[in-house]
Amino acid sequence: MTDRREFLKYAGTAVMAALTPSLVMAGRRTLPTRRVPGTDERLSVVGLGQSRAFRDKDVESSKILLKTFFEHGGGYVDCRDSMYHVASVSKSLGENDSAFIGSYFNGGSPVESEASARRLSAIRGAQSVDLMQTVPEDGVPNWNVFRRWKDEGLTRFIGLARHNSSYYDAMMKVMATGTMDFVQVNLSMLETEAEDRLLPMALDKGVAVAINRPFINGRYFSIVKGHSLPAWAIEFDCTSWAQFSIKYILSHPAVTCVLTETANPDHLLDNLGGGIGRLPDAKTRKRMRQFVQDMV
Ligand SMILES: NC(=O)c1ccc[n+]([C@@H]2O[C@H](COP(=O)([O-])OP(=O)(O)OC[C@H]3O[C@@H](n4cnc5c(N)ncnc54)[C@H](OP(=O)(O)O)[C@@H]3O)[C@@H](O)[C@H]2O)c1
């Protein structure tokens, strides 16, 4: 974990200009993109989760994170409680057009949600928000409202987002209607259930997939602590445990983008490196999963 003082110390150093080994190895600094199925829209393969810097509305720290992210071609920022903050900081950096904001609309009445969406669009100087998403408990009963918002142009995309396999059935029911643009679920070498059923369906239905919990909210790092990366990780340009997880996730064909959460610019650069270079093949994916599962 990084406290604010430590964070600002990084800001004064060369970290902004630093390149992770993987970025250097791949000879490029910009993330590759993947297409949102059925559209011409492309998203960088590594996105940003809701950082503590965003939740705390810490403008200086948010600027450093977002600047680093956008400079490397980043796009998708997942914003549960911080969409106005991320929108205005991105704008102040001159990166309004770079940001693709995944905003949440749950808990309030439809009238309140519409007002929130219009406020976000006004900050961005746009007609529509990028992605209105909600949790299945709210979104399944109100899915027709989300569809109407899309039809009316309040949003370009609609989706459901959750971090636990107990929600997959509800999400897949909506996915089956062919009206969902985005689904956001958990996936990592230690939480693989989405691979069995939800991801194949997303691929089949042409739904964009954003992945959360790539590091199981940090627990992954406690598990791999003290273990060396296997020498064969270099075969897919992987130089850190964070990249090991990111590359595992991105090598699933259904995945559009992985959302990583950090408040530490060094970690952000490490994570961005996970989106660059070669990816493991299906056989290597299995080997990776076994390798990490054996540590638990
Ligand atoms: N819709 C939903 O229901 C839902 C639920 C869960 C998550 N999400 C979304 O998914 C995002 C990511 O999932 P998550 O919250 O479970 O977090 P995560 O990305 O799995 O893990 C974050 C943790 O990993 C650490 N970390 C990140 N990069 C690192 C690196 N390179 N090296 C070492 N440590 C690193 C972070 O600490 P530092 O800050 O110190 O780097 C933090 O403690 C969230 O931010 C949120 O946007 C959505």
The ligand as a MOL file (V3000), in Angstrom:
LIG
                    3D

  0  0  0     0  0            999 V3000
M  V30 BEGIN CTAB
M  V30 COUNTS 48 52 0 0 0
M  V30 BEGIN ATOM
M  V30 1 N -18.3820 -3.9640 -10.2370 0
M  V30 2 C -17.9330 -4.6770 -9.2530 0
M  V30 3 O -18.6900 -5.3910 -8.5540 0
M  V30 4 C -16.4650 -4.6550 -8.9600 0
M  V30 5 C -15.9910 -5.3890 -7.8880 0
M  V30 6 C -14.6150 -5.4250 -7.6440 0
M  V30 7 C -13.7720 -4.6600 -8.4630 0
M  V30 8 N -14.2780 -3.9160 -9.4810 0 CHG=1
M  V30 9 C -13.3750 -3.1110 -10.3400 0
M  V30 10 O -12.1970 -3.8340 -10.6310 0
M  V30 11 C -11.0550 -3.0820 -10.2340 0
M  V30 12 C -9.9080 -4.0110 -9.8480 0
M  V30 13 O -10.2900 -5.0470 -8.9340 0
M  V30 14 P -9.8800 -5.0700 -7.4050 0
M  V30 15 O -10.4770 -3.9070 -6.7220 0
M  V30 16 O -10.2550 -6.3980 -6.8570 0 CHG=-1
M  V30 17 O -8.3130 -4.8360 -7.3800 0
M  V30 18 P -7.0540 -5.6390 -7.9870 0
M  V30 19 O -6.6110 -4.8740 -9.1810 0
M  V30 20 O -7.3270 -7.0910 -8.1130 0
M  V30 21 O -5.9700 -5.4600 -6.7860 0
M  V30 22 C -5.6450 -4.1950 -6.2960 0
M  V30 23 C -4.5430 -4.3760 -5.2490 0
M  V30 24 O -3.3430 -4.8400 -5.8760 0
M  V30 25 C -2.2700 -3.9290 -5.5990 0
M  V30 26 N -1.4790 -3.7970 -6.8300 0
M  V30 27 C -1.9060 -3.3650 -8.0380 0
M  V30 28 N -0.9320 -3.4410 -8.9620 0
M  V30 29 C 0.1560 -3.9420 -8.3300 0
M  V30 30 C 1.4830 -4.2460 -8.7490 0
M  V30 31 N 1.8730 -4.0770 -10.0230 0
M  V30 32 N 2.3540 -4.7530 -7.8310 0
M  V30 33 C 1.9720 -4.9260 -6.5290 0
M  V30 34 N 0.7170 -4.6480 -6.0680 0
M  V30 35 C -0.1820 -4.1470 -6.9640 0
M  V30 36 C -2.9130 -2.6380 -5.1820 0
M  V30 37 O -2.1260 -1.9390 -4.2310 0
M  V30 38 P -1.4180 -0.5160 -4.6070 0
M  V30 39 O -2.5060 0.5010 -4.6460 0
M  V30 40 O -0.4470 -0.3350 -3.5110 0
M  V30 41 O -0.7530 -0.7100 -5.9370 0
M  V30 42 C -4.2050 -3.1180 -4.5090 0
M  V30 43 O -3.9690 -3.4540 -3.1610 0
M  V30 44 C -11.5900 -2.2020 -9.1100 0
M  V30 45 O -10.7900 -1.0750 -8.9130 0
M  V30 46 C -12.9670 -1.8380 -9.6180 0
M  V30 47 O -12.8850 -0.7690 -10.5320 0
M  V30 48 C -15.5950 -3.9110 -9.7370 0
M  V30 END ATOM
M  V30 BEGIN BOND
M  V30 1 1 1 2
M  V30 2 2 2 3
M  V30 3 1 2 4
M  V30 4 1 4 5
M  V30 5 2 4 48
M  V30 6 2 5 6
M  V30 7 1 6 7
M  V30 8 2 7 8
M  V30 9 1 8 9
M  V30 10 1 8 48
M  V30 11 1 9 10
M  V30 12 1 9 46
M  V30 13 1 10 11
M  V30 14 1 11 12
M  V30 15 1 11 44
M  V30 16 1 12 13
M  V30 17 1 13 14
M  V30 18 2 14 15
M  V30 19 1 14 16
M  V30 20 1 14 17
M  V30 21 1 17 18
M  V30 22 2 18 19
M  V30 23 1 18 20
M  V30 24 1 18 21
M  V30 25 1 21 22
M  V30 26 1 22 23
M  V30 27 1 23 24
M  V30 28 1 23 42
M  V30 29 1 24 25
M  V30 30 1 25 26
M  V30 31 1 25 36
M  V30 32 1 26 27
M  V30 33 1 26 35
M  V30 34 2 27 28
M  V30 35 1 28 29
M  V30 36 1 29 30
M  V30 37 2 29 35
M  V30 38 1 30 31
M  V30 39 2 30 32
M  V30 40 1 32 33
M  V30 41 2 33 34
M  V30 42 1 34 35
M  V30 43 1 36 37
M  V30 44 1 36 42
M  V30 45 1 37 38
M  V30 46 2 38 39
M  V30 47 1 38 40
M  V30 48 1 38 41
M  V30 49 1 42 43
M  V30 50 1 44 45
M  V30 51 1 44 46
M  V30 52 1 46 47
M  V30 END BOND
M  V30 END CTAB
M  END
